[in-house]
Amino acid sequence: MDPIQEPALGPPETVRRDDVHLSADRHLYCVVNMQPEGGFDMHVHPGLEFGVILSGEQERHYQGHVTRLSAGQVWFCASWEPHGWRFTAPSSTDVVVQCLPVFLGEATVGPLSWMTIFAVPPHDRPRAATPEVRAEMLRFGDEVIREAVEQQPGWEEMVRLAVLRALLVLAREWSPPAQYRRQGEIRPLNLVRIMPALALANSAPGRRVSVREAAAACRLSRAQFCLVFRRTMGLSFGQFELRARLAAAAQTLLSTRDPVEAVARATGFVDGSHLNRVFLRHYGCTPARYREQGGPRGEVALTAPGPRAR
């Protein structure tokens, strides 16, 4: 799984929005992708994402980083992190778990919070580096599919425990960057402290939420908030807030026929030109092209829409 040094999220052959499958009432979504070789999909969504290649090969694209994966290898995406992918071999499939942070709770993986795995830059995240670990990840993928399809009582808790176990297996042979190794650097409690800011940014995509306003919602000073937010999420609140508004713009482009100018103003951008520049930088295409070629394809949802049962 050696990284490929080339610009990530370049102009795709086909781009699509990622439906927002998660909500306050639905914390978990599982999907199997079975896409023809060569087609490119680009995603952004509010949930954390953990995926496993079941067969074939795949490229994963992030801003500034591209990597190739084969059967048994894994990837991670943080909340609102733009990422793209394409299968690069025939008969390729994967299984994906998307969840809101609250789904995993305050568990740790060894000495680290599970949040650390998602907060570090893409090229520093854990990899399934050995045949033994890749076999373990394939078993994890099979278990997720079985639980999500059968939906026996307690199946969501079984998926949660399977995810945490898989993260622990990966963390055992992983050495995070030095700045993330210090105890207390990323703690589940910190996630609780910044949740009001996350909710505020996601519930108000039509306007820009200031750092001062977000800090006040968390009852923290501006300096405290900025420090805790970056340590917990791996990016600044400003970057996170921009991702949330871009995702809202992408959703609006696909769900309405509103002009790009109107979409821009409705999601807190100065005008259509401003949205065009930012959209191109983050999504690798213009808003018009995104709307023209968007639409889900090649995926089989394992979890049906509706409130989650707990």
C-alpha positions as CSV (number, residue, x, y, z in Angstrom):
1,M,0.0,0.0,0.0
2,D,2.7,2.4,-1.0
3,P,1.6,6.0,-1.4
4,I,1.5,7.4,-4.9
5,Q,2.9,10.9,-5.1
6,E,0.5,12.7,-7.4
7,P,-2.1,15.4,-6.9
8,A,-5.2,14.0,-5.2
9,L,-8.8,14.6,-6.2
10,G,-8.0,15.8,-9.7
11,P,-10.7,16.1,-12.3
12,P,-12.7,12.9,-12.1
13,E,-14.3,10.9,-14.9
14,T,-17.5,10.7,-12.8
15,V,-18.3,12.5,-9.6
16,R,-21.2,12.1,-7.3
17,R,-22.5,13.3,-4.0
18,D,-22.5,11.0,-1.0
19,D,-26.0,10.9,0.3
20,V,-26.2,12.0,4.0
21,H,-27.2,8.7,5.5
22,L,-26.6,9.6,9.1
23,S,-28.7,11.8,11.4
24,A,-29.4,12.4,15.1
25,D,-31.7,9.3,15.0
26,R,-29.4,7.2,12.9
27,H,-25.8,6.8,13.9
28,L,-24.7,3.9,11.7
29,Y,-24.7,3.1,8.0
30,C,-23.1,0.1,6.2
31,V,-22.7,-0.3,2.4
32,V,-21.0,-2.7,0.0
33,N,-19.6,-1.1,-3.2
34,M,-19.4,-3.2,-6.4
35,Q,-18.3,-0.7,-9.0
36,P,-16.9,-1.4,-12.5
37,E,-13.2,-0.9,-12.9
38,G,-12.1,2.7,-13.7
39,G,-15.0,4.8,-12.6
40,F,-14.1,7.6,-10.2
41,D,-16.4,8.6,-7.2
42,M,-15.9,11.5,-4.9
43,H,-17.5,11.6,-1.4
44,V,-17.9,13.9,1.5
45,H,-20.2,13.3,4.5
46,P,-20.7,14.1,8.2
47,G,-19.8,10.6,9.4
48,L,-16.5,8.9,10.2
49,E,-15.7,6.2,7.6
50,F,-13.9,2.9,8.0
51,G,-13.6,0.6,5.0
52,V,-12.0,-2.7,4.0
53,I,-11.2,-4.0,0.5
54,L,-12.9,-7.4,0.1
55,S,-11.5,-8.3,-3.3
56,G,-9.6,-6.7,-6.2
57,E,-7.8,-3.3,-5.9
58,Q,-8.7,0.3,-5.3
59,E,-7.2,3.7,-5.3
60,R,-8.1,6.1,-2.4
61,H,-7.7,9.9,-3.1
62,Y,-7.3,12.6,-0.5
63,Q,-6.2,16.1,-0.8
64,G,-2.4,15.8,-1.4
65,H,-2.3,12.0,-1.0
66,V,-3.2,9.0,-3.0
67,T,-2.7,5.4,-2.0
68,R,-3.4,1.9,-3.6
69,L,-5.2,-0.8,-1.6
70,S,-5.8,-4.5,-2.2
71,A,-7.8,-7.2,-0.5
72,G,-7.7,-7.0,3.3
73,Q,-6.3,-3.5,3.4
74,V,-8.2,-0.6,5.1
75,W,-8.8,3.1,5.0
76,F,-10.2,5.8,7.2
77,C,-11.9,9.2,6.6
78,A,-12.7,11.9,9.1
79,S,-16.0,13.9,9.3
80,W,-16.5,16.1,6.2
81,E,-13.1,15.0,4.8
82,P,-13.3,15.1,0.9
83,H,-12.1,11.8,-0.5
84,G,-12.3,10.0,-3.8
85,W,-11.8,6.4,-5.0
86,R,-11.8,4.1,-8.0
87,F,-11.5,0.4,-8.4
88,T,-8.5,-0.5,-10.5
89,A,-9.1,-4.2,-11.0
90,P,-12.1,-6.2,-12.2
91,S,-14.5,-7.9,-9.7
92,S,-13.5,-5.5,-6.9
93,T,-15.7,-5.0,-3.9
94,D,-15.4,-3.3,-0.5
95,V,-17.5,-2.8,2.7
96,V,-17.8,0.5,4.3
97,V,-19.0,1.5,7.8
98,Q,-20.0,5.1,8.3
99,C,-20.9,6.3,11.8
100,L,-21.3,9.4,13.9
101,P,-18.6,9.8,16.6
102,V,-21.2,9.2,19.3
103,F,-21.7,5.7,17.9
104,L,-18.2,4.6,19.1
105,G,-18.5,6.4,22.4
106,E,-15.6,7.0,24.7
107,A,-13.7,3.7,24.1
108,T,-10.0,3.6,23.6
109,V,-7.8,1.4,21.5
110,G,-4.9,0.5,23.7
111,P,-3.4,3.7,25.2
112,L,-5.0,5.9,22.5
113,S,-8.5,7.3,21.9
114,W,-10.0,5.8,18.8
115,M,-10.3,9.5,17.6
116,T,-6.5,9.6,17.1
117,I,-6.8,7.2,14.1
118,F,-9.1,9.5,12.3
119,A,-7.4,12.8,13.3
120,V,-4.0,12.1,12.0
121,P,-3.2,13.0,8.3
122,P,-4.3,10.3,5.8
123,H,-0.7,9.1,5.1
124,D,-0.1,8.5,8.8
125,R,-3.2,6.4,9.5
126,P,-2.9,2.7,10.4
127,R,-2.5,0.1,7.6
128,A,-3.1,-3.6,7.5
129,A,0.6,-4.3,6.8
130,T,0.8,-8.1,7.4
131,P,-1.0,-11.1,6.0
132,E,-2.3,-11.9,9.4
133,V,-3.8,-8.4,9.9
134,R,-5.3,-8.4,6.4
135,A,-7.0,-11.8,7.1
136,E,-8.4,-10.3,10.3
137,M,-9.8,-7.3,8.4
138,L,-11.4,-9.6,5.9
139,R,-13.1,-11.4,8.8
140,F,-14.2,-8.1,10.1
141,G,-15.8,-7.2,6.7
142,D,-17.7,-10.5,6.6
143,E,-19.0,-9.9,10.1
144,V,-20.3,-6.4,9.3
145,I,-22.1,-7.7,6.2
146,R,-23.6,-10.6,8.1
147,E,-24.8,-8.4,11.0
148,A,-26.1,-5.7,8.8
149,V,-28.0,-8.1,6.5
150,E,-29.5,-10.3,9.2
151,Q,-30.2,-7.5,11.7
152,Q,-30.7,-9.7,14.7
153,P,-31.4,-8.0,18.0
154,G,-28.3,-6.1,19.1
155,W,-26.8,-6.2,15.6
156,E,-25.7,-2.5,15.8
157,E,-23.9,-3.1,19.1
158,M,-22.2,-6.1,17.4
159,V,-21.0,-3.9,14.6
160,R,-19.7,-1.3,17.1
161,L,-17.7,-3.9,19.0
162,A,-16.4,-5.3,15.7
163,V,-15.2,-1.9,14.6
164,L,-13.5,-1.2,18.0
165,R,-11.8,-4.6,17.9
166,A,-10.6,-4.0,14.3
167,L,-9.2,-0.6,15.4
168,L,-7.4,-2.2,18.3
169,V,-5.9,-4.9,16.0
170,L,-4.6,-2.1,13.7
171,A,-3.4,0.1,16.5
172,R,-1.2,-2.7,17.9
173,E,1.2,-2.4,15.0
174,W,0.8,1.3,14.4
175,S,3.1,4.1,15.5
176,P,1.3,7.5,15.3
177,P,3.2,10.7,14.7
178,A,5.0,12.0,17.8
179,Q,2.6,14.8,18.5
180,Y,-0.3,12.3,18.8
181,R,1.5,10.0,21.2
182,R,1.3,12.2,24.3
183,Q,-1.3,11.0,26.7
184,G,-4.4,13.1,26.8
185,E,-3.7,14.7,23.4
186,I,-6.9,13.3,21.9
187,R,-9.4,12.1,24.5
188,P,-13.0,11.0,24.1
189,L,-14.0,13.6,26.7
190,N,-12.7,16.3,24.3
191,L,-15.1,15.1,21.7
192,V,-17.9,15.7,24.1
193,R,-16.6,19.2,24.8
194,I,-16.7,20.2,21.1
195,M,-19.9,18.5,20.1
196,P,-21.9,21.7,20.4
197,A,-19.6,23.3,17.8
198,L,-19.9,20.3,15.5
199,A,-23.7,20.5,15.8
200,L,-23.7,24.2,15.2
201,A,-21.6,24.0,12.0
202,N,-23.7,21.1,10.6
203,S,-27.1,22.8,11.5
204,A,-26.3,26.2,10.0
205,P,-24.8,25.6,6.5
206,G,-26.4,28.7,5.1
207,R,-24.1,31.0,7.0
208,R,-20.5,31.2,8.3
209,V,-20.2,30.2,11.9
210,S,-17.3,32.1,13.6
211,V,-14.8,30.6,15.9
212,R,-16.0,32.9,18.6
213,E,-19.6,31.7,18.2
214,A,-18.4,28.0,18.2
215,A,-16.3,28.5,21.3
216,A,-19.2,30.2,23.1
217,A,-21.5,27.2,22.3
218,C,-18.9,24.9,23.9
219,R,-18.5,27.3,26.9
220,L,-14.7,27.5,26.2
221,S,-12.4,30.5,25.6
222,R,-11.4,31.0,22.0
223,A,-7.9,29.8,22.7
224,Q,-9.0,26.7,24.6
225,F,-11.6,25.9,21.9
226,C,-9.1,26.2,19.1
227,L,-6.6,24.0,20.9
228,V,-9.1,21.3,21.9
229,F,-10.8,21.3,18.5
230,R,-7.6,20.8,16.5
231,R,-6.3,18.1,18.8
232,T,-9.6,16.2,18.6
233,M,-10.5,16.6,15.0
234,G,-7.1,17.0,13.4
235,L,-8.0,20.3,11.7
236,S,-9.0,23.8,12.6
237,F,-12.7,24.7,13.2
238,G,-12.5,27.0,10.2
239,Q,-11.5,24.1,7.9
240,F,-14.3,21.9,9.4
241,E,-16.9,24.6,9.0
242,L,-15.9,25.1,5.4
243,R,-16.3,21.3,4.8
244,A,-19.8,21.4,6.3
245,R,-20.9,24.3,4.0
246,L,-19.3,22.6,0.9
247,A,-21.2,19.4,1.7
248,A,-24.4,21.4,2.0
249,A,-23.7,23.1,-1.4
250,A,-23.1,19.7,-2.9
251,Q,-26.3,18.3,-1.5
252,T,-28.2,21.4,-2.8
253,L,-26.7,21.1,-6.3
254,L,-28.0,17.5,-6.6
255,S,-31.4,18.0,-4.9
256,T,-32.5,21.2,-6.7
257,R,-32.1,23.0,-10.0
258,D,-31.2,26.3,-8.3
259,P,-28.5,28.3,-10.1
260,V,-25.0,28.0,-8.8
261,E,-25.1,31.6,-7.7
262,A,-28.2,30.9,-5.6
263,V,-26.6,27.8,-4.1
264,A,-23.5,29.8,-3.3
265,R,-25.4,32.4,-1.4
266,A,-27.6,29.9,0.4
267,T,-24.5,28.1,1.8
268,G,-22.5,31.0,3.0
269,F,-20.3,31.8,0.0
270,V,-19.8,35.3,-1.4
271,D,-21.0,34.4,-4.9
272,G,-20.9,31.7,-7.6
273,S,-17.3,32.5,-8.5
274,H,-16.2,32.0,-4.8
275,L,-18.0,28.7,-4.6
276,N,-16.6,27.6,-7.9
277,R,-13.0,28.2,-6.7
278,V,-13.4,26.5,-3.4
279,F,-15.4,23.6,-4.9
280,L,-12.8,23.0,-7.5
281,R,-10.0,22.9,-4.9
282,H,-11.8,20.5,-2.6
283,Y,-13.9,18.3,-5.0
284,G,-11.7,18.4,-8.1
285,C,-14.5,19.6,-10.3
286,T,-16.8,22.6,-10.8
287,P,-20.3,22.8,-9.2
288,A,-21.8,22.6,-12.7
289,R,-19.9,19.4,-13.5
290,Y,-20.7,17.9,-10.1
291,R,-24.4,18.5,-10.7
292,E,-24.3,17.2,-14.3
293,Q,-22.6,13.9,-13.5
294,G,-23.7,13.3,-9.9
295,G,-25.8,10.4,-8.7
296,P,-25.2,7.2,-6.8
297,R,-24.0,4.1,-8.6
298,G,-22.5,0.8,-7.8
299,E,-23.4,0.5,-4.2
300,V,-25.6,-1.8,-2.2
301,A,-26.9,-0.4,1.1
302,L,-26.9,-3.0,3.9
303,T,-28.8,-0.8,6.3
304,A,-32.3,0.4,5.5
305,P,-33.3,4.1,6.0
306,G,-35.1,5.0,9.2
307,P,-34.3,5.5,12.9
308,R,-31.8,3.2,14.4
309,A,-33.0,0.7,17.0
310,R,-31.2,0.9,20.4
